[in-house]
Amino acid sequence: MDETGYRRGLDLFNREEFFDAHEVLEDVWRAAPAEEKLFLQGLIQLAVGLHHYSTGNLAGARSVLARGHRNLQKYPNVFGGIRLAELCRAADECRQALDRGGRLQRFPRIEAVDSP
């Protein structure tokens, strides 16, 4: 995996620059090995879902957030150097809030695993 692009995509996501995060992570996805593609696709889908939310496309946001959550749940709690279980939980809370017609109080963040 392109670690530089991957880290840049995660940083953009955490800065709430979701469209740019999606673009960068998509480039990483294209060149990634097969076993990482679904993981990267899930991250991309979260970024796209949150971008849809920021532009007022709530139906698109709910749909893409749900798909991203489903894809990421197929991986261990910690994967790709991030706390994936926490990200999945936060993304699902966002989707549920949107399903209830609510607004998001905060966006999910991607937390890195502490180095040993």
C-alpha positions in Angstrom: 0.0 0.0 0.0 1.1 3.6 -0.7 1.8 4.6 2.9 2.4 8.3 2.1 -0.9 8.6 0.2 -2.7 6.5 2.9 -1.5 8.8 5.7 -2.4 11.9 3.7 -5.9 10.6 3.1 -6.4 9.8 6.8 -5.1 13.3 7.7 -7.5 14.9 5.2 -10.4 12.9 6.6 -9.6 14.1 10.1 -9.4 17.7 8.9 -13.0 17.1 7.6 -11.8 17.6 4.0 -13.8 14.6 2.9 -13.9 15.1 -0.8 -10.1 15.4 -0.9 -9.7 12.5 1.4 -11.8 10.4 -0.9 -9.7 11.4 -3.9 -6.4 10.6 -2.3 -7.6 7.3 -0.8 -9.0 6.3 -4.2 -5.6 6.6 -5.7 -4.2 4.4 -2.9 -7.0 1.9 -3.5 -6.3 1.6 -7.2 -2.7 0.3 -6.5 -3.5 -1.6 -3.3 -3.2 -5.4 -3.0 -6.5 -7.3 -3.2 -6.6 -8.0 0.5 -6.6 -4.3 1.3 -9.1 -3.1 -1.3 -12.3 -3.6 0.6 -10.8 -1.9 3.7 -9.8 1.1 1.6 -13.2 1.1 -0.2 -14.8 1.3 3.2 -12.7 4.3 4.2 -13.5 5.9 0.9 -17.2 5.3 1.4 -17.1 6.9 4.8 -15.4 10.0 3.3 -18.0 10.1 0.5 -20.9 9.7 2.9 -19.7 12.6 5.0 -19.1 14.7 2.0 -22.7 14.0 0.9 -23.8 15.1 4.3 -21.8 18.3 4.1 -23.5 19.1 0.8 -27.0 18.4 2.0 -27.4 15.0 0.3 -28.7 13.2 3.4 -30.1 10.2 1.5 -26.8 9.6 -0.2 -25.0 10.1 3.1 -27.0 7.5 4.9 -26.6 5.0 2.1 -22.9 5.3 1.5 -22.1 5.5 5.3 -24.0 2.2 5.7 -22.0 0.5 2.9 -18.7 1.8 4.3 -19.6 0.5 7.8 -20.5 -2.9 6.4 -17.2 -3.1 4.5 -15.1 -2.1 7.4 -16.8 -4.5 9.8 -15.2 -7.3 7.9 -11.8 -6.4 9.3 -10.3 -6.8 12.8 -10.8 -4.1 15.5 -7.4 -2.7 14.7 -6.4 -2.7 11.0 -4.3 -0.6 8.8 -2.7 1.1 11.8 -6.0 2.5 13.0 -8.6 1.8 15.6 -11.2 0.5 13.2 -13.7 -0.7 15.8 -14.0 2.9 17.1 -14.3 4.3 13.6 -17.0 1.8 12.7 -18.9 2.7 15.9 -18.7 6.4 15.2 -19.8 6.0 11.6 -22.7 3.9 12.6 -23.8 6.5 15.1 -23.7 9.1 12.4 -25.8 6.9 10.1 -28.3 6.2 12.9 -28.6 9.9 13.7 -29.3 10.6 10.0 -31.9 7.8 9.9 -33.7 9.5 12.8 -33.7 12.8 10.9 -31.1 14.3 13.2 -28.0 16.4 12.5 -24.5 15.3 13.1 -22.9 16.9 16.2 -19.4 15.9 15.2 -17.7 13.9 12.5 -15.9 10.6 13.1 -12.2 10.7 13.4 -9.7 8.1 12.4 -7.5 7.3 15.4 -4.1 5.8 14.9 -2.9 2.9 17.0 -0.3 3.9 19.5 3.2 2.8 18.5 4.6 0.1 20.9 
